[in-house]
Structures are given as structure tokens and as C-alpha cells.
């Protein structure tokens, strides 16, 4: 088998971030080398605490967790506590961590980690893009050093924070504009695709068989996240970005030019995506479709592996 792909996750845990981290830890195709946190779904203090709780609960104590930016570059800070719960993990209650976060700032950790292994590490951002924008500004060569760069964010149709804007982009539109305009190709997975991969009743039933992982993390967080029926349930947005790194063939992409609205009264944070390139060089590969069955097979197999590794 090929060597696992190294992955560095910038996140704001968050229920779906917790699922993404669990997937990255359990997937045999991936090697989780670091987690950086940003203020987003809840405050930076809580997103970092949740990442530390997840590290100890899942059992990967040697993977660094480093805190980053508490809020947006320019905009006032927003959160999604009404979606994720005031603690960020819904109804899941994990033990307090014994190990602290790593020293320094997430931006420095991102730059230094990518510099130490050029071309080897996939960078994945599933929260507001503040840390990534600051990292690009500090050291533009990270765009060459990253094996690839994938985000969960935006939409080519409509938003969820506002009618126009998806939360991760709306939380820091200026940072997103910097990231998309920096000169690399962003693998963008947006709401258009993530809202098709739902944790419905049959999926949750499969999770219930995963022992403590299902009973203490997956089920209480997802049931808080949204009501489930036989065919409907909450989307697991961030997990899709990690799944892409594990198996890019799960997705269909179209090249596009992505601009981020930073000034609109009603449209701030909107990703304006043009698939008619008109001679322009695309700055993104935009996900248009996912094989939902294969996604859940990969995800649940990885969850089962993570469940078997619980300390």
C-alpha cells in the first residue's frame, strides 16, 4: 500500500470539525501531523480546548495542537454557538485534557511545518481562513511547499450564514479574499456538495455500533446538530475536506475563478464563482458532486478504526 498522506488541519471545533479530526486520525490513508485552531464556531479558547479534548479522547498525544487567531482580520467576530452548542461539541462531553497546547502561534506552526517537508503535507482548512491568510502573507512560499490545499467553505449557489454567504467565508471575508487571490489553486468544497452528505438515520445506526466513540462523541454531537430521519439528517461538512485528501476520486470538480465579496451590504462573504473562464486562469477547483455512498463507506471504516484505537 502507498504511504499515508500527511495532513495538517486548520479548524474551529465545532461538531463537524470533530468528525473531520476523527476521520483523519482513523483513516489508514492519512497521517495527521498537526492541528491548528482559529476562532470560528466558538471562541478560540473553546476551539483549542475542544481540539485538545479530541486529541486525548481519540489517543494521538504526540500530534501538536497549536492555537491561532481569535477573530477576523477586519470584520467583527461572529460565531455559530447556536448550531454547535455553547461549548462547541453539541451534547458530547469529553474529559478535560491533561496535555497543553503547543507553544507559539498557529501561523508560525503552519509555515514551519510546511517548510520542513516541502511537497509532502496536504493543508486542509475547515474554519475561517484567518490563519491561512496570515501564513500566506508571512511566507508566500507555503503555496509551493503544501502538497495541495483544500477548504470547506463557500458555495456557488447560496449560503447558510446569510442567503449569500457560507459561515467559514462570512466569518472572515478579507482573509478568504487574500487566500483565493494569493496565486495557488484552492480545492474548494462548498455547501452545494456538503449538503448532499447527510448523517441520516441509517448512518447513525451504523455509528451506534462503534462503542465509546459512537456513544460519547459521534451520536451526542450529531443528534444535537440536527434531527435525523430515514433519509435526512445533519450535514457533516468539514469531514468532506479530509475525505478528499484520503480519496480524491470521491469528488467531481470543475475549474473556476473564485472572488470573495468583502464590501456588499447583503453579500459580504459570498464566493462569486465563474465557471466561464473567459481566458482567465482558474484559482480554484470547485467541487460539483460527491459519491455519497463511497464517502460514508470511507468515513465509517475510518471511524471504526478510530474506535478500535481509543485509549
C-alpha positions in Angstrom: 0.0 0.0 0.0 1.2 3.6 -0.6 2.5 5.6 2.3 -0.2 7.5 4.2 -0.6 11.1 3.1 0.5 13.7 5.7 -2.3 16.1 6.6 -2.3 19.4 8.6 -5.8 20.6 9.6 -6.6 24.2 10.5 -10.0 24.2 12.2 -12.5 25.6 14.7 -14.0 22.6 16.5 -17.1 22.5 16.1 -19.1 19.3 15.7 -18.2 18.8 12.0 -14.5 19.7 12.8 -14.6 16.9 15.4 -15.8 14.5 12.8 -13.1 15.6 10.4 -10.4 15.1 13.0 -11.7 11.7 13.9 -11.7 10.7 10.2 -8.1 12.0 9.7 -7.0 10.0 12.8 -8.7 6.8 11.9 -8.1 6.7 8.1 -5.2 4.4 7.2 -4.6 6.5 4.1 -3.8 9.6 6.2 -1.1 10.7 8.7 -2.3 13.6 10.9 0.8 15.7 11.6 -0.8 18.7 13.3 -3.9 20.6 14.2 -4.1 24.4 14.4 -7.1 26.3 15.7 -8.9 29.5 14.9 -11.8 31.3 16.4 -15.0 30.5 14.5 -17.8 28.2 15.5 -17.0 29.2 19.1 -14.2 31.3 20.6 -10.5 30.5 20.1 -10.3 29.4 23.8 -13.0 26.8 23.2 -11.9 25.6 19.8 -8.5 25.0 21.2 -9.8 23.3 24.2 -12.0 21.1 22.0 -9.0 20.1 19.9 -7.1 19.2 23.0 -10.0 17.1 24.3 -10.3 15.3 21.0 -6.6 14.6 20.9 -6.7 12.9 24.3 -10.0 11.1 23.8 -9.0 9.7 20.4 -5.5 9.0 21.6 -2.9 10.8 19.5 -1.0 12.7 22.2 2.2 13.3 20.0 0.3 15.3 17.4 0.8 19.1 18.0 -2.2 21.3 18.7 -1.4 25.0 18.3 -3.7 27.9 18.8 -4.0 30.7 16.3 -6.1 33.8 15.5 -9.0 34.6 17.8 -11.0 36.6 15.3 -11.2 38.1 11.8 -8.6 40.4 10.2 -11.1 43.2 9.8 -14.7 42.1 10.4 -16.4 41.8 13.8 -16.2 38.3 15.2 -19.2 36.0 14.7 -19.8 32.5 15.9 -22.1 29.6 15.4 -22.7 28.6 19.0 -26.4 28.3 18.3 -25.6 25.4 15.9 -22.7 23.7 17.8 -23.7 24.5 21.3 -22.0 26.9 23.6 -19.1 24.5 24.2 -18.8 23.7 20.6 -19.3 19.9 20.6 -23.1 19.8 20.9 -24.2 17.3 23.7 -20.8 15.4 23.7 -19.0 15.8 27.0 -15.3 14.8 26.8 -12.8 14.7 29.7 -10.7 17.7 30.3 -7.3 17.4 28.6 -4.1 16.8 30.6 -1.7 17.9 27.9 -1.5 21.6 26.9 -1.5 23.2 23.5 1.9 23.7 21.8 3.9 26.8 22.2 3.8 29.6 19.7 1.2 30.7 17.1 -0.6 28.6 14.6 0.6 30.8 11.7 4.3 30.0 12.6 3.5 26.3 13.1 1.9 26.1 9.6 4.8 27.9 7.9 7.5 25.9 9.8 5.8 22.5 9.3 5.3 23.0 5.6 8.8 24.4 5.2 10.3 21.3 6.9 8.6 18.9 4.5 8.1 20.7 1.2 5.6 18.9 -1.2 4.7 16.3 1.4 1.8 17.7 3.5 -1.7 18.4 2.5 -3.0 21.6 4.1 -6.7 21.5 4.9 -8.7 24.5 6.3 -12.2 23.8 7.6 -12.8 27.1 9.6 -12.4 30.8 8.9 -9.3 31.4 6.7 -7.6 33.9 9.1 -4.6 31.7 10.0 -4.1 30.7 6.3 -4.2 34.3 5.1 -1.7 35.4 7.7 0.5 32.4 6.8 0.5 33.3 3.1 1.3 36.9 3.9 4.1 35.9 6.2 5.6 33.3 3.9 4.2 33.1 0.3 6.3 30.0 -0.4 3.9 27.9 1.7 1.8 27.8 -1.6 4.7 25.8 -3.1 5.5 23.8 0.0 2.0 22.5 0.5 1.3 19.3 -1.4 -2.2 20.7 -2.0 -4.7 23.0 -0.3 -8.3 22.2 0.4 -11.0 24.1 2.1 -14.5 23.5 3.3 -16.2 26.8 2.6 -18.3 28.9 0.2 -20.9 28.0 -2.3 -21.7 28.6 -6.0 -25.4 28.8 -5.1 -26.5 30.1 -1.7 -25.1 30.5 1.8 -26.0 29.3 5.3 -24.9 32.2 7.5 -26.7 34.6 5.2 -28.6 33.9 1.9 -25.4 34.7 0.1 -22.5 33.6 2.4 -21.4 30.3 3.9 -20.2 30.6 7.5 -16.5 30.0 7.2 -16.1 32.7 4.5 -18.6 35.1 6.2 -16.6 34.9 9.4 -13.5 36.5 7.7 -14.2 37.7 4.1 -11.0 39.6 3.9 -8.9 36.6 4.8 -10.8 34.5 2.2 -10.1 37.1 -0.4 -6.4 37.0 0.4 -6.3 33.2 0.2 -8.2 32.9 -3.1 -6.1 35.8 -4.6 -2.7 34.5 -3.4 -1.8 32.6 -6.6 -2.3 29.0 -5.8 -5.1 26.6 -6.8 -7.6 26.0 -4.0 -9.6 22.8 -3.8 -12.9 24.3 -2.7 -15.7 22.0 -1.3 -18.7 24.1 -0.6 -22.3 23.8 0.7 -23.5 22.7 -2.7 -21.7 19.4 -2.2 -21.5 19.1 1.6 -25.3 19.4 2.0 -25.7 16.2 0.0 -23.7 14.0 2.5 -26.1 13.7 5.4 -25.9 11.7 8.6 -29.3 10.2 8.3 -30.9 7.5 10.5 -29.2 4.5 8.9 -25.8 6.2 9.1 -26.3 7.0 12.8 -27.4 3.4 13.4 -24.0 2.2 12.0 -22.3 4.7 14.3 -24.1 3.3 17.4 -22.1 0.1 17.0 -18.8 1.9 17.5 -18.6 1.6 21.3 -17.4 4.6 23.2 -16.6 6.6 20.1 -20.2 6.4 18.9 -21.8 6.7 22.4 -19.6 9.5 23.8 -18.8 11.6 20.7 -20.5 10.8 17.4 -24.1 10.3 18.4 -24.4 13.0 21.1 -22.8 15.6 18.8 -24.7 14.7 15.7 -28.1 14.4 17.4 -27.5 17.9 18.8 -26.5 19.1 15.3 -29.9 18.2 13.7 -32.9 15.9 13.5 -32.5 12.6 11.7 -34.9 10.6 9.7 -34.6 7.7 7.4 -33.5 9.9 4.5 -32.5 13.2 6.2 -30.1 14.4 8.8 -27.3 16.9 9.5 -24.6 17.6 7.0 -21.0 16.7 8.1 -19.4 19.5 6.1 -15.8 19.5 7.3 -15.3 15.8 7.1 -15.6 16.1 3.3 -12.4 18.1 3.0 -10.5 15.4 4.9 -12.1 12.7 2.8 -11.0 14.4 -0.4 -7.3 14.2 0.7 -7.8 10.5 1.5 -9.5 9.7 -1.8 -9.8 12.5 -4.4 -11.8 10.1 -6.7 -14.9 10.6 -4.4 -15.4 14.0 -6.0 -16.1 15.7 -9.3 -14.5 19.2 -9.7 -14.8 22.0 -12.2 -12.1 24.7 -12.6 -13.4 28.1 -11.7 -12.5 31.7 -10.8 -13.5 32.5 -7.3 -13.8 36.0 -6.0 -14.8 36.9 -2.5 -17.2 39.7 -1.8 -15.9 41.9 1.0 -18.0 45.1 0.6 -21.6 44.1 -0.2 -24.2 45.2 2.3 -26.2 42.0 1.8 -23.5 39.8 0.2 -20.3 40.1 2.3 -18.6 36.7 2.4 -20.2 35.5 -0.8 -17.9 33.4 -3.0 -18.7 34.6 -6.6 -17.7 31.7 -8.7 -17.4 31.9 -12.5 -17.0 28.7 -14.4 -16.9 30.6 -17.7 -13.2 31.4 -17.5 -13.2 33.9 -20.5 -9.4 33.4 -20.8 -8.7 33.8 -17.1 -6.6 31.3 -15.2 -8.7 29.4 -12.6 -7.7 29.9 -9.0 -9.9 27.0 -7.7 -11.1 23.5 -8.4 -14.7 23.7 -7.3 -16.4 20.5 -6.1 -19.6 19.8 -8.0 -20.5 16.3 -6.9 -19.6 13.6 -4.4 -20.2 9.9 -4.4 -22.1 9.8 -1.1 -22.1 6.1 -0.6 -18.4 5.8 -1.0 -17.8 8.8 1.2 -19.8 7.2 4.0 -18.0 3.8 3.5 -14.6 5.6 3.8 -15.8 7.7 6.8 -17.4 4.8 8.8 -14.5 2.5 8.1 -12.2 5.2 9.5 -14.4 5.8 12.5 -14.3 2.1 13.2 -10.5 2.2 13.1 -10.5 5.2 15.4 -12.9 3.4 17.8 -10.6 0.4 18.0 -7.7 2.8 18.9 -9.3 4.6 21.8 -7.1 4.6 24.8 
